[in-house]
Amino acid sequence: MENFMQLEKNNVHLWIQNINELTPSNIFELEKYLSLLEKKRRSRFLYVADQKRFAVAYGMLRKILGDYLNQMPESFDFQTTAHGKPYLKNYPIEFNLSHSGDFVVWAFSTCAVGIDVEYMNRKVEILELAKRFFAPEEYRTLKQLPAASQQKAFYQCWTRKEAFIKASGEGLSYPLNDFTVTLEPNAFGNCLSAVRGQAALASNWFLTAFNLSDDYEGAVAVKCSTPQIQVLSL
């Protein structure tokens, strides 16, 4: 792990954890890092699986940040922006996390960064959601695909859009139909086509997919046109 603790300019480190690979003692150690407020938030979850997922997400966030910044994991005092994105005051590092199903993912960079992972729920009415939230051209592209390909394409589009709005710092206040992404499968180049109708604005960003497993889609966005991205497993 020590080999990856230095973040150079324009580098992006993605960390991936399958929760099922952690032992109860691993979870217990991560819970120790949580702040009092985080422990209260964890206790509000009704199901043990959700409590465990929260502990892994925020306990590991603190541990990895501690390794990058040479600080004790429990020492960090997270601040939040007006739109709810967490950050550390006076530290030169940007970070974001996401979790779904069995996976938690984290992104770290010196540039603004956002990450999203989604389990592909087959009960979701994908065309209805796409018509409501996606840009018109994205919806048309999705609708024209064979039915067997639509679900995967929907989640590819959704995770790419979520990663971008999280990186922007505006979160859900940023209209999902105000920018366009590609729906190409396994698109590991730049998936961002236009921002507010302008390709030039999209060139300030890099948005790409990453692999987890067959039932999941993931994407990361960074405000840097030529980032060096490393995908790492804990």
Buried (B, 14 or more C-beta within 10 A) or exposed (E): EEEBEEBEEBBBBBBBBBBEEBEEEBBEBBBEBBBEEBEEBBEEBEEEEEBBBBBBBBBBBBBBBBBBBEBEBEEBEBEEEEBEBBBBEEEEBBBBBBBBBBBBBBBBBBBBBBBBBBBBEEEBEBBEBBBEBBBEEBBEBBEEBEEEEBBBBBBBBBBBBBBBBBBBBBBEEBEBBEBBBBBBEEBEEBBBBBBEEEEEEBEEBBBBBBEBEEBBBBBBBBBBEEBEBEBBEB
